[in-house]
Amino acid sequence: MRRLRLATRGSKLALWQAEAVRDALLAAHPGLPEPEIVVVTTTGDVVRDRPLAQVGGKGVFTREIDRRLLDGEADIAVHSMKDVETELTPGTILPAMLPREDAREAFLSPVADSPASLPRGAVVGSSSIRRRAQLLAARPDLEIVLYRGNVDTRLAKLKASEVAATLLALAGLKRLGRAGEVTRVLSVEEMLPPAGQGAVGITCRADDTEAVALLAAIDHAPTHTAVAAERAVLARLDGSCRTPIAAHATLDGGRLALEAMVLSGDGTRAARGRREGPSTDAVALGDDLGRELAREAGPDLFGSREA
């Protein structure tokens, strides 16, 4: 077996994910040479003073990494699934996902124990229009400001009182050993997470049969199924970083429960729905729910999208 080159971003969290993939491959394939980690600095990592929508969308984190695959500079690439666009980079496939971490959102604040208890007019830092829309739907008085950077940077800004609160993925905080700093873990009823949150995906070239086979052995089928349902909602709604869409699926035996919503950028309008059915119908359930939300929201809802 050849030594795989594993492409990843260079943040602490991205490196944690890359090392988790490396360790899973070594455990599944005794005798496999230890994969080489290739760090890629993306435009999204460099440009932090503008919303992702203005930089190139959430795919700005993944396309440049996948390009290393197509250019032959790497064999596999590791991504946070919430950053992966619904249409994969042409020439690549996604054969594996690691077991999912907790997909819920974490609320962090030195002045309040929940979004509901924030002072009137409080400043909340977030670069996510999905979080922004859901916060404003419940608290239209809040001021939401651009808040980008890695986990350490965002927590440092919070500690420096640049904002009264922020929201981060609980999964990332747990992986970095910083879950103890969370003020409150928000239920999915309070804040529906984005499709793919907490899941780590691995892509490779579609024609690299050896890499595909190696990755298939570490794929966590329940995670892959749940995320596929969530991404089917996005695909039907043409979801992007300009579209406030949330989707979350859970599995119980052979049954899948999926919840999703779409909002206007200012949170004043929202459509929310749910589907349940056999896990073998995951993609169909997601597509059907996406169709329902599109009908309920109407074409003009997206006219108020905000980058």
GIPEKA-V200019 format. One record per residue. N is the residue number from 1. RES is the residue in three letters. NEAR is the number of other ideal C-beta (glycine too) atoms within 10 Angstrom. Layout:
BEGIN
n=(N	N)
res=(RES	RES)
near=(NEAR	NEAR)
END
This chain:
BEGIN
n=(1	2	3	4	5	6	7	8	9	10	11	12	13	14	15	16	17	18	19	20	21	22	23	24	25	26	27	28	29	30	31	32	33	34	35	36	37	38	39	40	41	42	43	44	45	46	47	48	49	50	51	52	53	54	55	56	57	58	59	60	61	62	63	64	65	66	67	68	69	70	71	72	73	74	75	76	77	78	79	80	81	82	83	84	85	86	87	88	89	90	91	92	93	94	95	96	97	98	99	100	101	102	103	104	105	106	107	108	109	110	111	112	113	114	115	116	117	118	119	120	121	122	123	124	125	126	127	128	129	130	131	132	133	134	135	136	137	138	139	140	141	142	143	144	145	146	147	148	149	150	151	152	153	154	155	156	157	158	159	160	161	162	163	164	165	166	167	168	169	170	171	172	173	174	175	176	177	178	179	180	181	182	183	184	185	186	187	188	189	190	191	192	193	194	195	196	197	198	199	200	201	202	203	204	205	206	207	208	209	210	211	212	213	214	215	216	217	218	219	220	221	222	223	224	225	226	227	228	229	230	231	232	233	234	235	236	237	238	239	240	241	242	243	244	245	246	247	248	249	250	251	252	253	254	255	256	257	258	259	260	261	262	263	264	265	266	267	268	269	270	271	272	273	274	275	276	277	278	279	280	281	282	283	284	285	286	287	288	289	290	291	292	293	294	295	296	297	298	299	300	301	302	303	304	305	306	307)
res=(MET	ARG	ARG	LEU	ARG	LEU	ALA	THR	ARG	GLY	SER	LYS	LEU	ALA	LEU	TRP	GLN	ALA	GLU	ALA	VAL	ARG	ASP	ALA	LEU	LEU	ALA	ALA	HIS	PRO	GLY	LEU	PRO	GLU	PRO	GLU	ILE	VAL	VAL	VAL	THR	THR	THR	GLY	ASP	VAL	VAL	ARG	ASP	ARG	PRO	LEU	ALA	GLN	VAL	GLY	GLY	LYS	GLY	VAL	PHE	THR	ARG	GLU	ILE	ASP	ARG	ARG	LEU	LEU	ASP	GLY	GLU	ALA	ASP	ILE	ALA	VAL	HIS	SER	MET	LYS	ASP	VAL	GLU	THR	GLU	LEU	THR	PRO	GLY	THR	ILE	LEU	PRO	ALA	MET	LEU	PRO	ARG	GLU	ASP	ALA	ARG	GLU	ALA	PHE	LEU	SER	PRO	VAL	ALA	ASP	SER	PRO	ALA	SER	LEU	PRO	ARG	GLY	ALA	VAL	VAL	GLY	SER	SER	SER	ILE	ARG	ARG	ARG	ALA	GLN	LEU	LEU	ALA	ALA	ARG	PRO	ASP	LEU	GLU	ILE	VAL	LEU	TYR	ARG	GLY	ASN	VAL	ASP	THR	ARG	LEU	ALA	LYS	LEU	LYS	ALA	SER	GLU	VAL	ALA	ALA	THR	LEU	LEU	ALA	LEU	ALA	GLY	LEU	LYS	ARG	LEU	GLY	ARG	ALA	GLY	GLU	VAL	THR	ARG	VAL	LEU	SER	VAL	GLU	GLU	MET	LEU	PRO	PRO	ALA	GLY	GLN	GLY	ALA	VAL	GLY	ILE	THR	CYS	ARG	ALA	ASP	ASP	THR	GLU	ALA	VAL	ALA	LEU	LEU	ALA	ALA	ILE	ASP	HIS	ALA	PRO	THR	HIS	THR	ALA	VAL	ALA	ALA	GLU	ARG	ALA	VAL	LEU	ALA	ARG	LEU	ASP	GLY	SER	CYS	ARG	THR	PRO	ILE	ALA	ALA	HIS	ALA	THR	LEU	ASP	GLY	GLY	ARG	LEU	ALA	LEU	GLU	ALA	MET	VAL	LEU	SER	GLY	ASP	GLY	THR	ARG	ALA	ALA	ARG	GLY	ARG	ARG	GLU	GLY	PRO	SER	THR	ASP	ALA	VAL	ALA	LEU	GLY	ASP	ASP	LEU	GLY	ARG	GLU	LEU	ALA	ARG	GLU	ALA	GLY	PRO	ASP	LEU	PHE	GLY	SER	ARG	GLU	ALA)
near=(11	11	11	25	17	22	24	24	25	15	18	14	18	25	15	17	22	24	15	16	25	20	14	20	22	15	11	14	15	6	6	16	11	12	22	13	19	19	14	19	11	21	13	21	17	9	14	15	8	12	16	24	18	12	19	16	19	22	21	20	24	26	19	20	25	24	18	18	23	14	8	9	12	26	23	29	29	27	24	22	24	23	23	25	19	16	8	17	21	8	13	22	17	21	22	27	25	22	15	20	18	16	25	20	28	23	24	21	21	11	13	18	11	13	24	11	12	21	12	7	10	19	17	24	22	22	20	24	24	27	25	24	27	26	22	21	17	12	17	10	10	22	12	23	14	12	23	19	15	18	18	13	13	21	18	12	16	20	11	8	10	14	22	19	24	23	25	22	23	22	24	23	22	16	19	17	9	17	15	7	15	18	17	18	15	21	10	14	7	16	20	23	25	25	29	26	26	26	24	26	27	25	26	24	20	16	10	18	10	12	22	16	12	24	26	11	13	21	18	17	12	15	23	19	19	29	28	20	29	30	25	25	34	24	17	19	22	13	25	16	23	18	19	29	24	28	30	23	28	16	16	9	7	10	11	24	17	23	21	29	24	27	28	21	21	17	22	13	16	18	18	15	18	12	22	12	16	12	20	11	15	24	15	14	24	28	17	18	26	25	14	17	22	18	11	14	20	11	8	9	21	18	9	15	17	15	12)
END
